[in-house]
Amino acid sequence: MFCFQCEQAAQGTGCTKMGVCGKNPEVAALQNLIVWGLMGMAFWAHKAREKGAIDRDIDVHMIEGLFTTVTNVDFDPENCAAVAKKTVQMRDKAWALFEKANNGPYTGEVPDAAANWICPANREEMATLGRERGVKSFNSDADINSVQNILLYGCKGMAAYADHAHILGKDDNEIYAFIHKALAAIAESKLGLMDFVTLCMECGQTNIKCMGLLNQAHIENYQAPTPTPVNIGTKAGKAILVSGHDLKMLEELLKQTEGKGINIYTHVEMLPAHGYPGLKKYKHLVGNFGGAWQNQYQEFQNFPGAIIFNTNCIQRPADEYKDRLFTWGRVQWPGVKHVEGWDFSEVIAAAQKAEGFSEKADKDILTGCGHDAVLGLADKVIEAVNSGAIKRFFVIGGCDGAKPGRNYYTKFAEQLPKDTVILTLACGKYRFNKLDLGDIGGIPRLLDVGQCNDAYSAVQIALALAKAFDCEVNDLPLSIILSWYEQKAVVVLLSLLSLGLQNMKLGPSLPAFVTPNVLNFLVENFNIAPIGTVEEDMKQMLG
């Protein structure tokens, strides 16, 4: 196997025997085959779209298929094989869609991924084929291959956001069209290096639209988030823990557990759910349990109830809780019960059977500080900046992970002067979101903007501040320090780069799929740099 799509890539180069994430060689190969099939499907879907032909089933399979291959989502070889088989069927459907719109067959050159290759009947043969279709097979030029992988991972991240929006009834043809175009370009592999760089920037711009679509879906369904204290203690009673990102799944579970004496707790990226009025109205949504995703193996053993994942990041479960663990949506783990659709009765039964919590008091942490809430404080913020009470803003966020060096983000937040404000998002916040950093004239120094997709909110805040101070975003007293782990972080970074943002810091390590030449391009054009020491970086940013 070979996989280098996440920050945990073994030896900083790639996983070759077993994924550090827990992905085995068979699953890695089957996911290669899924991506290869999606590239072929994209070629025909893109050609059909040029003729005005669109099929929503093809569009939706694209985002579901890509999401299946995101880090820490699907570890089940049986399901990956099923997705690969369906992908080939959808490729043929896209092919037929094009030929119908074209009134005849395609007369140009067809890339290998889009040719009439047949999906093998058994998993072993499918895995063999997948091993021949790995991420290094796209292009023999290392730099072009690097940018193609950046583009692919950007599309994977955007597909996750598009999937959440689709579940809430929101679709955008422009998003689907771009993903088809991007994967078709990788399949053909005819473009030059700068052409693929341009596609990466377009990916970032399209993702801003996608994050905006998801933001709209969340607000239309649950209203705009408001600053909300969330308790991290436990309430006496039966319990269900919800991990992932999907708010619709949480809402349906809340409806089905209402009045049953079961308390619902959020985990990791579900924490911001507490800020939405349409969700926090449920009184049995009582708190947030645990730290970031990489601590689940130990923490879940101490959760005496049912646990359900609706997106990444799932890890190999311990026997102590495996029988009360469930997956939903794109997430699957072999031997773990998977919930199809919206009936959570099995999860509820497991919670009722489990011991449940005793009362344990603890502190509150703040969430729900999206752009609507922060911009509602715009006059106070502007006044604080003009008076010198706020000297600088820091966006510190992104993915958390297990690799040593991530305590950098904790130390940075702890050591920042008291005249600075931190905007944070995604699970990287767990490195410091329990710190008491106080406030500046009633403005909290730590503002939890939301999930990783709520980078959209951070962008809106930055753009609004730039407008208020009549300057460019790069001229604001603003520094951005990102932590990355998987493909959603890649597409968020592309979005920030597409806006022309400069001087960002990235850590804890640089992506294995970025070649020295591509890194040099990013440094020269965006002055992006790896994190250094807290002291050196802080001195540089504070001037």
C-alpha positions as semicolon CSV with decimal commas, in nm:
position;residue;x (nm);y (nm);z (nm)
1;M;0,000;0,000;0,000
2;F;0,096;0,363;-0,022
3;C;-0,098;0,648;0,134
4;F;0,023;0,994;0,228
5;Q;-0,301;1,191;0,238
6;C;-0,300;1,277;0,610
7;E;-0,063;1,442;0,856
8;Q;0,021;1,109;1,021
9;A;0,201;0,976;0,710
10;A;0,459;0,727;0,841
11;Q;0,814;0,863;0,861
12;G;0,680;1,185;0,711
13;T;0,666;1,021;0,368
14;G;0,373;0,778;0,358
15;C;0,222;0,461;0,501
16;T;0,336;0,145;0,319
17;K;0,251;-0,149;0,547
18;M;-0,043;-0,030;0,755
19;G;-0,202;0,311;0,784
20;V;-0,119;0,496;1,104
21;C;-0,492;0,580;1,098
22;G;-0,574;0,207;1,117
23;K;-0,642;0,154;0,746
24;N;-0,517;-0,186;0,630
25;P;-0,363;-0,252;0,286
26;E;-0,685;-0,402;0,148
27;V;-0,893;-0,098;0,241
28;A;-0,623;0,134;0,106
29;A;-0,627;-0,050;-0,227
30;L;-1,007;-0,052;-0,246
31;Q;-1,014;0,321;-0,177
32;N;-0,760;0,370;-0,457
33;L;-1,004;0,187;-0,682
34;I;-1,292;0,407;-0,568
35;V;-1,095;0,721;-0,653
36;W;-0,986;0,576;-0,988
37;G;-1,347;0,493;-1,070
38;L;-1,463;0,839;-0,962
39;M;-1,205;0,996;-1,192
40;G;-1,350;0,795;-1,480
41;M;-1,704;0,886;-1,381
42;A;-1,599;1,251;-1,355
43;F;-1,462;1,249;-1,711
44;W;-1,799;1,145;-1,854
45;A;-2,003;1,360;-1,614
46;H;-1,793;1,663;-1,711
47;K;-1,833;1,591;-2,083
48;A;-2,208;1,543;-2,035
49;R;-2,232;1,870;-1,844
50;E;-2,065;2,050;-2,133
51;K;-2,358;1,924;-2,341
52;G;-2,609;2,045;-2,082
53;A;-2,683;1,700;-1,935
54;I;-2,689;1,662;-1,556
55;D;-2,781;1,366;-1,336
56;R;-2,814;1,435;-0,964
57;D;-2,757;1,068;-0,874
58;I;-2,414;1,092;-1,038
59;D;-2,341;1,418;-0,855
60;V;-2,437;1,274;-0,517
61;H;-2,241;0,954;-0,571
62;M;-1,934;1,167;-0,644
63;I;-1,944;1,341;-0,306
64;E;-2,040;1,026;-0,117
65;G;-1,764;0,828;-0,288
66;L;-1,498;1,089;-0,218
67;F;-1,615;1,128;0,142
68;T;-1,580;0,751;0,187
69;T;-1,205;0,786;0,118
70;V;-1,143;1,073;0,362
71;T;-0,913;0,983;0,653
72;N;-1,079;0,806;0,948
73;V;-1,414;0,756;0,772
74;D;-1,456;0,406;0,625
75;F;-1,242;0,112;0,736
76;D;-1,480;-0,162;0,623
77;P;-1,344;-0,352;0,319
78;E;-1,685;-0,496;0,238
79;N;-1,843;-0,152;0,217
80;C;-1,547;-0,004;0,027
81;A;-1,583;-0,285;-0,229
82;A;-1,954;-0,207;-0,263
83;V;-1,879;0,163;-0,318
84;A;-1,618;0,074;-0,582
85;K;-1,867;-0,148;-0,768
86;K;-2,134;0,122;-0,758
87;T;-1,880;0,374;-0,885
88;V;-1,819;0,168;-1,199
89;Q;-2,195;0,144;-1,251
90;M;-2,225;0,521;-1,213
91;R;-1,934;0,570;-1,455
92;D;-2,134;0,374;-1,712
93;K;-2,441;0,583;-1,633
94;A;-2,241;0,904;-1,686
95;W;-2,101;0,761;-2,010
96;A;-2,451;0,686;-2,138
97;L;-2,565;1,032;-2,027
98;F;-2,293;1,190;-2,239
99;E;-2,363;0,976;-2,546
100;K;-2,731;1,060;-2,530
101;A;-2,657;1,433;-2,501
102;N;-2,395;1,405;-2,775
103;N;-2,622;1,206;-3,007
104;G;-2,342;0,958;-3,050
105;P;-2,017;0,821;-2,906
106;Y;-1,720;1,028;-2,797
107;T;-1,457;1,058;-3,069
108;G;-1,170;1,198;-2,863
109;E;-0,907;1,027;-2,650
110;V;-1,049;0,851;-2,344
111;P;-0,826;0,836;-2,033
112;D;-0,766;0,495;-1,876
113;A;-0,982;0,574;-1,572
114;A;-1,281;0,648;-1,798
115;A;-1,232;0,351;-2,031
116;N;-1,456;0,046;-2,024
117;W;-1,264;-0,143;-1,756
118;I;-1,467;-0,396;-1,563
119;C;-1,476;-0,406;-1,185
120;P;-1,356;-0,750;-1,068
121;A;-1,613;-0,975;-0,905
122;N;-1,426;-1,042;-0,580
123;R;-1,251;-0,821;-0,326
124;E;-0,908;-0,978;-0,370
125;E;-0,900;-0,898;-0,742
126;M;-1,046;-0,553;-0,676
127;A;-0,768;-0,482;-0,427
128;T;-0,506;-0,603;-0,676
129;L;-0,639;-0,360;-0,935
130;G;-0,654;-0,082;-0,676
131;R;-0,287;-0,129;-0,586
132;E;-0,200;-0,048;-0,948
133;R;-0,403;0,273;-0,933
134;G;-0,239;0,455;-0,642
135;V;-0,187;0,826;-0,597
136;K;0,162;0,819;-0,750
137;S;0,026;0,682;-1,078
138;F;-0,144;1,006;-1,185
139;N;0,163;1,167;-1,345
140;S;0,531;1,082;-1,380
141;D;0,631;1,442;-1,305
142;A;0,668;1,461;-0,925
143;D;0,562;1,825;-0,900
144;I;0,255;1,785;-1,120
145;N;0,164;1,470;-0,925
146;S;0,200;1,669;-0,602
147;V;-0,038;1,943;-0,716
148;Q;-0,280;1,682;-0,853
149;N;-0,291;1,523;-0,509
150;I;-0,347;1,862;-0,344
151;L;-0,638;1,910;-0,585
152;L;-0,776;1,561;-0,516
153;Y;-0,756;1,606;-0,139
154;G;-0,916;1,948;-0,171
155;C;-1,205;1,788;-0,359
156;K;-1,233;1,518;-0,090
157;G;-1,261;1,783;0,179
158;M;-1,516;1,983;-0,017
159;A;-1,715;1,666;-0,085
160;A;-1,758;1,617;0,290
161;Y;-1,908;1,966;0,325
162;A;-2,124;1,917;0,015
163;D;-2,253;1,589;0,159
164;H;-2,364;1,761;0,482
165;A;-2,536;2,033;0,280
166;H;-2,705;1,774;0,057
167;I;-2,840;1,589;0,361
168;L;-2,999;1,918;0,466
169;G;-3,152;1,964;0,121
170;K;-2,897;2,206;-0,023
171;D;-2,721;2,140;-0,355
172;D;-2,528;2,366;-0,590
173;N;-2,458;2,267;-0,950
174;E;-2,142;2,478;-0,953
175;I;-1,990;2,267;-0,675
176;Y;-2,068;1,938;-0,846
177;A;-1,950;2,075;-1,183
178;F;-1,615;2,179;-1,038
179;I;-1,547;1,845;-0,870
180;H;-1,624;1,663;-1,196
181;K;-1,398;1,901;-1,388
182;A;-1,113;1,867;-1,138
183;L;-1,115;1,486;-1,126
184;A;-1,153;1,469;-1,504
185;A;-0,840;1,685;-1,536
186;I;-0,649;1,449;-1,306
187;A;-0,774;1,150;-1,508
188;E;-0,659;1,304;-1,837
189;S;-0,338;1,443;-1,682
190;K;-0,270;1,662;-1,985
191;L;-0,251;1,998;-1,812
192;G;0,072;2,163;-1,704
193;L;0,184;2,244;-1,352
194;M;0,044;2,597;-1,339
195;D;-0,286;2,480;-1,487
196;F;-0,327;2,246;-1,191
197;V;-0,224;2,526;-0,954
198;T;-0,503;2,736;-1,106
199;L;-0,746;2,448;-1,050
200;C;-0,635;2,433;-0,685
201;M;-0,716;2,802;-0,644
202;E;-1,052;2,744;-0,812
203;C;-1,106;2,455;-0,570
204;G;-1,050;2,696;-0,281
205;Q;-1,294;2,949;-0,424
206;T;-1,556;2,682;-0,491
207;N;-1,516;2,555;-0,136
208;I;-1,591;2,901;0,003
209;K;-1,919;2,875;-0,187
210;C;-1,967;2,521;-0,050
211;M;-1,898;2,625;0,310
212;G;-2,137;2,916;0,259
213;L;-2,402;2,674;0,132
214;L;-2,359;2,456;0,440
215;N;-2,368;2,763;0,664
216;Q;-2,694;2,865;0,497
217;A;-2,835;2,513;0,546
218;H;-2,745;2,516;0,915
219;I;-2,896;2,861;0,975
220;E;-3,216;2,790;0,780
221;N;-3,271;2,472;0,978
222;Y;-3,139;2,568;1,323
223;Q;-3,103;2,951;1,320
224;A;-2,774;3,138;1,354
225;P;-2,557;3,019;1,644
226;T;-2,537;3,238;1,952
227;P;-2,267;3,241;2,223
228;T;-2,356;2,952;2,453
229;P;-2,187;2,806;2,762
230;V;-2,154;2,427;2,741
231;N;-2,094;2,215;3,048
232;I;-1,820;1,952;3,036
233;G;-1,941;1,765;3,342
234;T;-2,200;1,485;3,346
235;K;-2,566;1,461;3,443
236;A;-2,705;1,160;3,627
237;G;-2,883;0,927;3,387
238;K;-2,857;0,723;3,070
239;A;-2,643;0,871;2,795
240;I;-2,564;0,879;2,423
241;L;-2,248;1,038;2,282
242;V;-2,257;1,182;1,929
243;S;-1,926;1,227;1,746
244;G;-1,870;1,374;1,402
245;H;-2,003;1,683;1,225
246;D;-2,357;1,611;1,103
247;L;-2,620;1,830;1,270
248;K;-2,920;1,671;1,095
249;M;-2,835;1,330;1,241
250;L;-2,806;1,487;1,588
251;E;-3,143;1,658;1,545
252;E;-3,316;1,332;1,452
253;L;-3,159;1,156;1,752
254;L;-3,271;1,438;1,982
255;K;-3,626;1,403;1,854
256;Q;-3,628;1,026;1,905
257;T;-3,484;1,043;2,258
258;E;-3,702;1,326;2,385
259;G;-3,888;1,222;2,699
260;K;-3,700;0,891;2,729
261;G;-3,474;0,994;3,017
262;I;-3,160;0,981;2,800
263;N;-2,908;1,265;2,802
264;I;-2,726;1,350;2,479
265;Y;-2,362;1,459;2,484
266;T;-2,158;1,598;2,197
267;H;-1,804;1,492;2,118
268;V;-1,526;1,684;1,938
269;E;-1,666;1,867;1,631
270;M;-2,026;1,827;1,748
271;L;-1,957;2,079;2,028
272;P;-2,073;2,381;1,819
273;A;-2,419;2,220;1,789
274;H;-2,494;2,366;2,133
275;G;-2,485;2,717;1,985
276;Y;-2,776;2,663;1,745
277;P;-3,117;2,766;1,892
278;G;-3,290;2,491;1,693
279;L;-3,078;2,228;1,867
280;K;-3,015;2,370;2,213
281;K;-3,392;2,393;2,264
282;Y;-3,376;2,022;2,344
283;K;-3,318;2,017;2,719
284;H;-3,162;1,670;2,710
285;L;-2,872;1,802;2,499
286;V;-2,678;1,847;2,820
287;G;-2,308;1,888;2,751
288;N;-1,984;1,797;2,576
289;F;-1,778;1,492;2,671
290;G;-1,407;1,435;2,629
291;G;-1,125;1,592;2,435
292;A;-1,021;1,568;2,072
293;W;-1,073;1,262;1,852
294;Q;-0,735;1,099;1,913
295;N;-0,821;1,045;2,281
296;Q;-1,132;0,836;2,210
297;Y;-0,979;0,494;2,280
298;Q;-0,924;0,582;2,645
299;E;-1,215;0,824;2,693
300;F;-1,488;0,606;2,540
301;Q;-1,408;0,332;2,790
302;N;-1,525;0,580;3,055
303;F;-1,848;0,668;2,874
304;P;-2,122;0,443;3,021
305;G;-2,367;0,473;2,733
306;A;-2,412;0,435;2,358
307;I;-2,174;0,609;2,117
308;I;-2,243;0,697;1,754
309;F;-2,018;0,841;1,482
310;N;-2,182;1,033;1,200
311;T;-1,855;1,136;1,026
312;N;-1,483;1,108;1,095
313;C;-1,276;1,061;1,304
314;I;-1,327;0,700;1,414
315;Q;-1,040;0,485;1,541
316;R;-1,006;0,115;1,612
317;P;-1,254;0,059;1,897
318;A;-1,167;-0,111;2,224
319;D;-1,359;-0,425;2,321
320;E;-1,482;-0,241;2,632
321;Y;-1,718;-0,025;2,425
322;K;-1,738;-0,187;2,080
323;D;-2,075;-0,351;2,152
324;R;-2,233;-0,011;2,225
325;L;-2,064;0,172;1,938
326;F;-2,255;0,261;1,620
327;T;-2,175;0,427;1,289
328;W;-2,396;0,625;1,052
329;G;-2,364;0,791;0,712
330;R;-2,032;0,738;0,538
331;V;-1,859;0,607;0,853
332;Q;-1,806;0,232;0,887
333;W;-1,583;-0,001;1,087
334;P;-1,591;-0,380;1,039
335;G;-1,786;-0,550;1,317
336;V;-1,943;-0,225;1,440
337;K;-2,320;-0,188;1,398
338;H;-2,411;0,055;1,119
339;V;-2,736;0,252;1,130
340;E;-2,903;0,292;0,791
341;G;-3,141;0,582;0,755
342;W;-3,292;0,768;1,047
343;D;-3,409;0,499;1,288
344;F;-3,191;0,516;1,600
345;S;-3,389;0,266;1,808
346;E;-3,090;0,030;1,841
347;V;-2,873;0,314;1,969
348;I;-3,143;0,415;2,216
349;A;-3,180;0,054;2,336
350;A;-2,803;0,028;2,390
351;A;-2,809;0,348;2,596
352;Q;-3,098;0,224;2,808
353;K;-2,915;-0,103;2,869
354;A;-2,590;0,067;2,971
355;E;-2,511;0,188;3,322
356;G;-2,537;0,561;3,260
357;F;-2,364;0,848;3,440
358;S;-2,369;0,970;3,795
359;E;-2,370;1,346;3,854
360;K;-2,031;1,514;3,818
361;A;-2,001;1,891;3,821
362;D;-1,750;2,067;3,599
363;K;-1,691;2,401;3,426
364;D;-1,857;2,555;3,120
365;I;-1,680;2,633;2,794
366;L;-1,807;2,880;2,534
367;T;-1,918;2,799;2,179
368;G;-2,153;2,953;1,921
369;C;-1,939;3,256;1,829
370;G;-2,009;3,248;1,455
371;H;-1,984;3,548;1,228
372;D;-2,337;3,668;1,303
373;A;-2,262;3,675;1,676
374;V;-1,917;3,832;1,641
375;L;-2,029;4,093;1,389
376;G;-2,308;4,180;1,631
377;L;-2,023;4,306;1,851
378;A;-1,861;4,495;1,562
379;D;-1,892;4,841;1,721
380;K;-1,734;4,719;2,046
381;V;-1,458;4,539;1,856
382;I;-1,377;4,842;1,639
383;E;-1,374;5,067;1,944
384;A;-1,143;4,825;2,128
385;V;-0,902;4,816;1,834
386;N;-0,903;5,194;1,794
387;S;-0,843;5,246;2,166
388;G;-0,560;4,992;2,172
389;A;-0,745;4,755;2,405
390;I;-0,722;4,490;2,132
391;K;-0,381;4,488;1,965
392;R;-0,412;4,179;1,748
393;F;-0,640;3,893;1,643
394;F;-0,518;3,536;1,605
395;V;-0,695;3,261;1,415
396;I;-0,565;2,943;1,579
397;G;-0,746;2,635;1,461
398;G;-0,776;2,335;1,238
399;C;-0,745;1,966;1,309
400;D;-0,601;1,810;1,621
401;G;-0,398;1,490;1,615
402;A;-0,169;1,263;1,809
403;K;0,169;1,363;1,666
404;P;0,410;1,522;1,917
405;G;0,449;1,896;1,874
406;R;0,082;1,990;1,887
407;N;0,130;2,128;2,239
408;Y;0,270;2,427;2,044
409;Y;-0,088;2,548;2,002
410;T;-0,161;2,519;2,375
411;K;0,152;2,712;2,469
412;F;0,083;2,976;2,206
413;A;-0,267;3,042;2,338
414;E;-0,144;3,047;2,698
415;Q;0,141;3,290;2,629
416;L;-0,042;3,544;2,412
417;P;-0,065;3,891;2,568
418;K;-0,395;3,986;2,730
419;D;-0,462;4,248;2,461
420;T;-0,512;3,980;2,194
421;V;-0,821;3,787;2,083
422;I;-0,824;3,427;1,955
423;L;-1,071;3,303;1,695
424;T;-1,071;2,923;1,691
425;L;-1,247;2,652;1,498
426;A;-1,242;2,276;1,432
427;C;-1,104;2,021;1,677
428;G;-0,769;2,197;1,712
429;K;-0,951;2,414;1,968
430;Y;-0,931;2,128;2,218
431;R;-0,566;2,216;2,272
432;F;-0,678;2,527;2,463
433;N;-1,058;2,565;2,476
434;K;-1,074;2,483;2,847
435;L;-0,835;2,768;2,936
436;D;-0,982;3,071;3,111
437;L;-0,844;3,357;2,901
438;G;-1,083;3,624;3,027
439;D;-1,226;3,907;2,819
440;I;-1,149;4,255;2,687
441;G;-1,426;4,498;2,774
442;G;-1,684;4,220;2,761
443;I;-1,544;4,065;2,442
444;P;-1,426;3,708;2,520
445;R;-1,059;3,660;2,437
446;L;-1,138;3,310;2,310
447;L;-1,413;3,294;2,047
448;D;-1,514;2,947;1,927
449;V;-1,632;3,010;1,570
450;G;-1,744;2,649;1,519
451;Q;-1,661;2,341;1,313
452;C;-1,392;2,318;1,045
453;N;-1,646;2,421;0,780
454;D;-1,708;2,734;0,986
455;A;-1,382;2,865;0,846
456;Y;-1,648;3,039;0,638
457;S;-1,741;3,239;0,949
458;A;-1,378;3,327;1,019
459;V;-1,345;3,452;0,661
460;Q;-1,663;3,662;0,694
461;I;-1,533;3,814;1,017
462;A;-1,198;3,900;0,856
463;L;-1,365;4,051;0,548
464;A;-1,599;4,259;0,766
465;L;-1,309;4,388;0,977
466;A;-1,115;4,479;0,663
467;K;-1,417;4,673;0,536
468;A;-1,462;4,849;0,869
469;F;-1,098;4,957;0,879
470;D;-1,090;5,031;0,504
471;C;-0,795;4,803;0,435
472;E;-0,704;4,470;0,278
473;V;-0,734;4,154;0,489
474;N;-0,356;4,113;0,480
475;D;-0,323;4,460;0,638
476;L;-0,538;4,373;0,939
477;P;-0,377;4,310;1,280
478;L;-0,445;3,941;1,218
479;S;-0,227;3,631;1,225
480;I;-0,333;3,283;1,115
481;I;-0,185;2,967;1,265
482;L;-0,330;2,644;1,128
483;S;-0,306;2,286;1,245
484;W;-0,388;2,023;0,987
485;Y;-0,461;1,653;0,984
486;E;-0,685;1,546;0,695
487;Q;-0,837;1,654;0,366
488;K;-1,092;1,904;0,497
489;A;-0,799;2,103;0,633
490;V;-0,643;2,091;0,286
491;V;-0,947;2,248;0,120
492;V;-0,979;2,511;0,395
493;L;-0,616;2,605;0,333
494;L;-0,684;2,626;-0,042
495;S;-0,979;2,854;0,034
496;L;-0,761;3,088;0,239
497;L;-0,491;3,088;-0,029
498;S;-0,750;3,160;-0,298
499;L;-0,841;3,477;-0,106
500;G;-0,478;3,584;-0,129
501;L;-0,407;3,553;0,243
502;Q;-0,038;3,580;0,326
503;N;0,197;3,489;0,608
504;M;0,008;3,189;0,746
505;K;0,180;2,934;0,969
506;L;0,109;2,563;0,921
507;G;0,186;2,272;1,149
508;P;0,270;2,055;1,324
509;S;0,446;1,920;1,013
510;L;0,418;1,984;0,642
511;P;0,221;1,751;0,412
512;A;0,415;1,456;0,272
513;F;0,244;1,506;-0,066
514;V;0,397;1,852;-0,114
515;T;0,727;1,838;-0,304
516;P;1,009;2,086;-0,231
517;N;0,936;2,276;-0,554
518;V;0,566;2,307;-0,476
519;L;0,648;2,416;-0,120
520;N;0,886;2,676;-0,259
521;F;0,606;2,807;-0,482
522;L;0,378;2,845;-0,178
523;V;0,651;3,024;0,016
524;E;0,733;3,262;-0,269
525;N;0,372;3,346;-0,353
526;F;0,199;3,331;-0,014
527;N;0,483;3,344;0,239
528;I;0,337;3,035;0,405
529;A;0,573;2,879;0,658
530;P;0,590;2,589;0,902
531;I;0,545;2,667;1,269
532;G;0,869;2,722;1,458
533;T;0,902;2,780;1,831
534;V;0,626;2,957;2,020
535;E;0,863;3,233;2,128
536;E;1,005;3,302;1,781
537;D;0,670;3,288;1,603
538;M;0,496;3,507;1,861
539;K;0,773;3,766;1,848
540;Q;0,747;3,777;1,468
541;M;0,367;3,810;1,468
542;L;0,347;4,069;1,743
543;G;0,615;4,276;1,573
